């Protein structure tokens, strides 16, 4: 593995820890423009491929058949925080498809908005699969199955016709053979795929082009517009993807994935950016991604933007005293 030291943790003015990883920046043709570490580092995509997992549904006109509006299309692509604006919207999506929460196969977890706020859930609070950050994606999966008369009970099985269609869409948007993609099972029980980091970046360069994208045209355009119009639904209050998309409204489409993978598509520049932190640490992911944006001239400074607090986070102890900082420590290599 060719990994680069991307982020340092400093305490008392001294280096304490280092986070290694890789970066790939490509254009809309897939040409590598900048990198750090191995730009083809094989990376499980996790939630970053949610827009492409929604493509079979859109290609079959499912959003039109069931009357999904732009808010609901945004939820197809979301890793949401389980706030009422998220759960109520997902519940409506399921109802339009003639389904309910019990049809979901994503499992249940404590809503993410509690960890974002650094709060514990209230005593006695109960949660359902609607609170799962992937419930919007799964509502789309179920709607696809209803539309095509496919079985609902096993819709997350890799051999299910839905998941075969998803695999083909992910491969097509990444520009690689479906058979070449390694498969694993995601936290929400759906199949997930590992891609070279540069191919993941290419996928987001294509997504950001929207209606100008030659193969998918208006379909990627609808996904791009929904995500960038409703970034609070794609992520949630106080979340990083919301901050990225609010920094350049209508131009940047951003998606985080578990185990510290971040992808951004930039429409105006025709770029796709993918960052992977090898140890899965999100504390390193945001300084690294913001540094990439700065180094390629997209973001001169994070100051006075929604990303200000994410660029070089301060570390505090349990008394609230500052003890150190997390900072990017790499220089991108420019490719010919």
Order of alpha helices (4+ residues) and beta strands (2+ residues): beta-beta-beta-beta-alpha-alpha-alpha-alpha-alpha-alpha-alpha-alpha-beta-beta-alpha-alpha-alpha-alpha-beta-beta-beta-alpha-alpha-beta-beta-beta
